[in-house]
Amino acid sequence: MQCDYFDAGVCRSCALLETPYARQLADKEDHVREVLAHVAGDARWLPPVASAEQGFRTKAKMVVAGTVDAPTLGILDGAGAGVDLQGCSLYPPELSAAFAPLAEFITRARLEPYDVPARRGELKQVIVTVSPDSELMVRFVMRSTEALARLRKHLPWLRERVPALRVASLNVLPEHAAVMEGEREIPLTPEESLPMRIAGTTLHLRPQSFFQTNTEVAQKLYLQAREWIDAESPRSVWDLYCGVGGFALQAVAPGRDVLGIEVAPQAITSAQATVREMADAGVAGAGGVRFEVGDATAHPSLWRSEPDLAIVNPPRRGIGPELATRLERSEIPTVIYSSCHAESLARDLALMPSLRPVEARLLDMFPHTSHYEVAVLLRRA
């Protein structure tokens, strides 16, 4: 893939861009096999799942800089000045088409970009997500609610310019810190969730809920999990990092109990909405699904009765010693582990020696970088 930003040296986020994509994929598979060799040496490796080389990122986290009258959307350089990346080819056209109207909206609503070196200004980031149906969610990450009235006043103009806009919100992040968002979210539209139609299920993505940034590869990840679940035919399933329900809802089947646990209340609200829609549509097995807010390692009643299969899809740090030890000491016969960090996966698997990897698959969520997803099917020895 050719990129003018990369060639000009203004953005090097795609560090592997000069490496042919087939080589990138092969190198990633070599890496994950090497990292997991001592804990998954006997696993059967399924063919890796490749990504499109461009237009695959369905979420854009655009740092806002510059001035009110000439804002930049992109990243910051080493001195904290804005680098405009509105033409980045990682984003699909239906997403990138919103960048120019958003820049004009910043000017129209007089949203002062945050100056990182000077620590002044209001608007830090614009985060844009596109659904498989080409609808958009836009979040304005700002230091305060100072511009709330202006956001609401000018939003009809933005919706006219961007008809695909379904969900908009103001996220409040007052701290000068290297984080993406704050805890407070203020809806700007009547709709508060973005429907994400994926792997035969319509998930509901709320502003602060996690969702994979490569929807096409995420769908293949969910379908792989469904294939493994169907082959195991469990009567009960736990999804211990369920998010908006992506994995748990692949396990829905008549006569099967499915429980999703997640610490983020917004994600559970979204997952519950999907279950209600499935039940209303008469989907067989939807009545056996429930989602609860909680921590998988500290849930008061969770470990009193164990399932036939557990799914874990933790953040980069992995599930950690406490949950790994609980799974090792349990009698759960099958675990599906989806990981975005092979090193933390290896550490966790070393703590669960009785759960042996039998199949594994690399899924390239992040082309042109060293990152990837790997899914592993574990069975108790």
TORNUTOR-6307 format. One record per residue (C-alpha): residue in one letter; x, y, z. Coordinates in pm, whole numbers, padded with zeros to 5 digits, always signed. Example, Ala and Ser with C-alpha at 12.3 -4.5 7.8 and 13.67 -1.06 7.14 Angstrom:
A+01230-00450+00780 S+01367-00106+00714 
//
This chain:
M+00000+00000+00000 Q+00134+00343-00094 C+00083+00632+00150 D+00181+00994+00089 Y+00193+01064+00463 F+00437+00778+00519 D+00650+00874+00220 A+00671+01233+00344 G+00771+01114+00693 V+00482+01292+00865 C+00318+00972+00994 R+00490+00643+01067 S+00205+00473+01254 C+00202+00198+00990 A+00558+00094+01073 L+00551-00212+00845 L+00411-00035+00540 E+00721-00099+00330 T+00701-00474+00400 P+00484-00664+00148 Y+00162-00770+00316 A+00213-01143+00257 R+00547-01112+00437 Q+00385-00921+00725 L+00133-01200+00772 A+00398-01473+00758 D+00619-01288+01006 K+00330-01249+01249 E+00251-01618+01232 D+00618-01702+01290 H+00619-01469+01589 V+00307-01607+01758 R+00420-01966+01705 E+00758-01885+01860 V+00607-01701+02159 L+00360-01984+02229 A+00592-02274+02143 H+00654-02376+02506 V+00282-02368+02599 A+00107-02455+02272 G+00360-02665+02088 D+00110-02943+02013 A-00170-02716+01889 R-00292-02741+01532 W-00257-02405+01358 L-00542-02313+01126 P-00466-02092+00822 P-00418-01727+00923 V-00696-01478+00851 A-00575-01189+00638 S-00718-00839+00634 A-00778-00593+00355 E-00467-00377+00321 Q-00657-00048+00330 G-01003+00077+00421 F-01021-00170+00710 R-01025+00060+01015 T-01383+00125+01115 K-01293+00354+01407 A-01094+00677+01374 K-00946+00843+01681 M-00852+01183+01540 V-00655+01422+01759 V-00773+01778+01702 A-00514+02057+01687 G-00450+02376+01495 T-00693+02665+01539 V-01068+02714+01542 D-01057+02844+01186 A-00802+02592+01061 P-00831+02272+01266 T-00631+01958+01195 L-00766+01606+01241 G-00504+01337+01283 I-00206+01304+01515 L+00046+01526+01693 D+00410+01558+01592 G+00700+01546+01835 A+00651+01912+01928 G+00278+01868+01994 A+00165+02036+01672 G-00119+01889+01468 V-00059+01669+01164 D-00370+01648+00948 L-00447+01293+00827 Q-00792+01335+00674 G-00674+01151+00362 C-00549+00840+00548 S-00635+00534+00339 L-00676+00304+00640 Y-01033+00435+00673 P-01318+00328+00443 P-01470+00604+00225 E-01796+00614+00420 L-01596+00706+00733 S-01335+00940+00586 A-01608+01133+00400 A-01715+01270+00739 F-01378+01432+00819 A-01414+01748+00611 P-01767+01828+00741 L-01642+01763+01096 A-01354+02007+01047 E-01601+02266+00918 F-01831+02192+01212 I-01545+02265+01454 T-01513+02609+01298 R-01888+02671+01281 A-01946+02571+01647 R-01627+02756+01757 L-01475+02453+01926 E-01125+02557+02028 P-00872+02276+01966 Y-00673+02175+02271 D-00313+02296+02258 V-00114+02021+02430 P+00212+02214+02488 A+00027+02521+02621 R-00239+02315+02802 R-00524+02536+02684 G-00825+02491+02462 E-01123+02257+02472 L-01157+02000+02194 K-00907+01715+02228 Q-01031+01447+01990 V-01304+01351+01751 I-01373+00976+01753 V-01571+00841+01457 T-01703+00485+01417 V-01876+00344+01110 S-02112+00045+01120 P-02142-00230+00858 D-02453-00043+00739 S-02245+00277+00690 E-02403+00462+00982 L-02178+00679+01199 M-02117+00753+01565 V-01924+01073+01643 R-01784+01161+01986 F-01637+01499+02075 V-01380+01460+02355 M-01355+01795+02534 R-01212+01934+02856 S-01547+02062+02981 T-01911+02119+02889 E-01841+02483+02794 A-01939+02420+02431 L-02240+02197+02499 A-02499+02456+02393 R-02310+02531+02070 L-02273+02161+01992 R-02647+02116+02023 K-02723+02433+01828 H-02510+02339+01527 L-02567+01963+01530 P-02863+01982+01285 W-02622+02141+01035 L-02377+01851+01081 R-02651+01592+01041 E-02756+01760+00719 R-02400+01750+00589 V-02344+01394+00715 P-02677+01212+00668 A-02525+00884+00792 L-02470+01033+01140 R-02682+00835+01385 V-02518+00884+01726 A-02331+01186+01862 S-02207+01261+02212 L-01982+01486+02418 N-01721+01307+02629 V-01573+01512+02913 L-01200+01466+02977 P-01072+01754+03195 E-00733+01604+03280 H-00414+01676+03087 A-00332+01308+03044 A-00244+01059+02772 V-00586+00890+02774 M-00851+00877+02504 E-01168+00962+02693 G-01320+01058+03027 E-01588+00887+03235 R-01873+01129+03162 E-02066+01097+02834 I-02344+01339+02733 P-02572+01228+02448 L-02634+01482+02173 T-02877+01271+01970 P-03192+01076+02061 E-03015+00759+01947 E-02750+00645+02195 S-02623+00327+02029 L-02493+00229+01686 P-02626-00100+01544 M-02336-00324+01438 R-02462-00607+01219 I-02193-00874+01240 A-02177-01255+01217 G-02555-01280+01191 T-02620-01073+01505 T-02698-00704+01547 L-02489-00576+01837 H-02546-00232+01988 L-02239-00015+02032 R-02271+00264+02287 P-02010+00544+02303 Q-01796+00400+02582 S-01823+00034+02479 F-01528-00151+02328 F-01551-00292+01977 Q-01282-00421+01742 T-01158-00161+01491 N-01143-00411+01203 T-01503-00527+01167 E-01440-00769+00879 V-01173-00962+01069 A-01374-00937+01392 Q-01659-01113+01214 K-01426-01398+01116 L-01306-01417+01478 Y-01665-01452+01603 L-01742-01714+01338 Q-01432-01911+01440 A-01551-01905+01800 R-01897-02019+01689 E-01743-02309+01498 W-01553-02422+01806 I-01859-02380+02031 D-02081-02579+01793 A-01823-02858+01777 E-01807-02879+02159 S-02191-02863+02202 P-02176-02721+02557 R-02492-02703+02768 S-02365-02389+02941 V-02125-02111+02839 W-01961-01822+03021 D-01816-01519+02842 L-01602-01354+03109 Y-01507-01036+02918 C-01826-01015+02717 G-01824-00646+02614 V-02134-00581+02401 G-02186-00956+02364 G-01994-01042+02048 F-01872-01386+02161 A-02153-01475+02401 L-02421-01423+02137 Q-02244-01665+01903 A-02317-01934+02163 V-02695-01890+02160 A-02872-02222+02099 P-03187-02399+02218 G-03141-02552+02562 R-02813-02375+02629 D-02747-02133+02917 V-02520-01841+02827 L-02387-01589+03079 G-02189-01277+02989 I-01992-01086+03253 E-01844-00739+03195 V-01728-00457+03423 A-01855-00180+03188 P-02225-00105+03253 Q-02275+00056+02909 A-02160-00261+02738 I-02401-00474+02943 T-02686-00237+02856 S-02602-00288+02488 A-02581-00666+02519 Q-02914-00682+02700 A-03076-00477+02423 T-02957-00729+02165 V-03097-01021+02366 R-03436-00850+02394 E-03445-00798+02018 M-03350-01162+01958 A-03623-01280+02196 D-03880-01053+02030 A-03777-01195+01692 G-03830-01549+01819 V-03465-01655+01800 A-03440-02002+01953 G-03230-02002+02268 A-03244-01627+02333 G-03432-01690+02655 G-03131-01876+02795 V-02898-01575+02770 R-02827-01322+03043 F-02570-01048+03093 E-02449-00906+03424 V-02217-00626+03532 G-01929-00765+03733 D-01568-00873+03762 A-01515-01233+03659 T-01264-01294+03937 A-01477-01140+04214 H-01835-01210+04109 P-02013-01327+04427 S-02199-01627+04286 L-02020-01701+03960 W-01797-01990+04063 R-02057-02189+04256 S-02159-02377+03941 E-01916-02413+03653 P-02003-02416+03279 D-01907-02661+03007 L-01721-02388+02817 A-01573-02048+02905 I-01466-01768+02673 V-01212-01501+02766 N-01122-01200+02551 P-00919-00975+02783 P-00730-00652+02710 R-00358-00661+02629 R-00256-00737+02987 G-00430-01077+02965 I-00653-01243+03224 G-00380-01234+03489 P-00277-01478+03762 E-00598-01468+03967 L-00839-01565+03689 A-00587-01801+03527 T-00552-01982+03860 R-00929-02001+03902 L-00966-02155+03557 E-00680-02399+03622 R-00834-02513+03952 S-01183-02540+03803 E-01329-02838+03623 I-01433-02639+03315 P-01346-02874+03029 T-01311-02622+02744 V-01189-02261+02717 I-01169-02029+02417 Y-00907-01758+02467 S-00894-01461+02227 S-00586-01247+02279 C-00441-00930+02125 H-00102-00982+02293 A+00083-01309+02249 E+00324-01249+02538 S+00047-01205+02798 L-00136-01504+02647 A+00178-01716+02692 R+00206-01610+03056 D-00158-01698+03121 L-00135-02035+02946 A+00170-02124+03155 L-00051-02083+03463 M-00311-02323+03320 P-00109-02636+03232 S-00409-02867+03251 L-00587-02667+02980 R-00402-02771+02665 P-00420-02571+02338 V-00557-02797+02065 E-00625-02544+01787 A-00509-02188+01728 R-00553-01920+01463 L-00389-01587+01387 L-00627-01311+01277 D-00465-00997+01142 M-00673-00714+01290 F-00392-00461+01248 P-00213-00467+00910 H+00111-00270+00871 T+00183-00297+01244 S+00333-00572+01458 H+00000-00627+01638 Y-00251-00906+01572 E-00522-01119+01736 V-00485-01489+01813 A-00762-01726+01914 V-00689-02053+02093 L-00912-02350+02175 L-00812-02514+02505 R-00928-02853+02636 R-00862-02994+02978 A-00609-03275+02971 
//
